């Protein structure tokens, strides 16, 4: 299913979030608890991106935000039945 990009640009509009992952758009929800879940993909491969925004201390008036979660890739079960789960951490830039 290939290497993942080093940088993802998550777009937020209200409680709706989306991201492009290798040409596939994932869409989902950001909850009041700062948890989020997005899913999408093609017929053969689907993705689920889950995580939580962890707000840290303010530096120069701006709080640091770190994302922690997992990216799950699923290949069509009828063909390969493969599932890959990758844990990640990320910083807001």
N, C-alpha and C positions, 0 to 999 in steps of 0.2 A: 504494500500500500504506500510505500515510498516515504522519504524523509519529510518531516513537517517543517513549515516555515519557522524561522527564529522570531519573527514578529507578526503578531496578529493585531489588526485594528478593529476593535469591538465598537460598534455604533450603538448608542443608547438614545431612545426617544421615549420619554416617560418610563414605563416599566417594560417596554419592548426592547430587546437587544438582538443584534445580528452581527455576523462576521463572515468574511469570505475565507474559505479554507480550500486551497488548491483549485479554485474555480467553482466550488460548490458553496452555496449560501446556506448558512445555518441560522435559524431564527428561534427565538425563545423569550423567556421572561426573566426579569430581575425582580426579586421579591424584597419586601421590607426588611428582611433579615440580612440583606446583602448577598444572599445566595442567588445563583443564576443557573439556568439550564437552557441549552440550545441544541437543536438537532436538524438534520437535513442530509442531503446527498443524492446520489443517483440510485438507480435500481440495483446495481451490482454492489455498491459500497455506500454505507450510511455512516454518519458520524454523530456522536453526542458529546458536547462540550459542557462540562459541569464545573462549578467552582463557587468560591466565596471571596468577596472583597474584604480584606482585613485592613482597617484604617489604623495607621500608626500615629506617632507624635508629629506635631506641626514643625516644619523646618522653614524658616523665613516666611511664616504666615500661611504656608500651604501644607496640609496634612499629607503624609506619605500613604500610598495605597499599594498593597501587594495582593495579587490574585493567587489562590491555591486551588487546585482541583485536578480533574482528570479529563483526558480525551479518549473516547472509545471509538474504534473503527471496527465496523462489522462488514465482512464480505458476505455475499449471497450464500446462505446455508446450502442451497441446492447444488452449488458449484464447489465451494471449498469449506464452508462452515468455519471460517477463520474469524477470530475476534482478538483485537489487540487493545490493551488499555495502557495508556501512558500517563503517569503523574507529571504535573508541572507546577512551577512557581513562576510568577511574572511580576514585574514592576510597572506601574503606570508611568509613561514618559510624556 
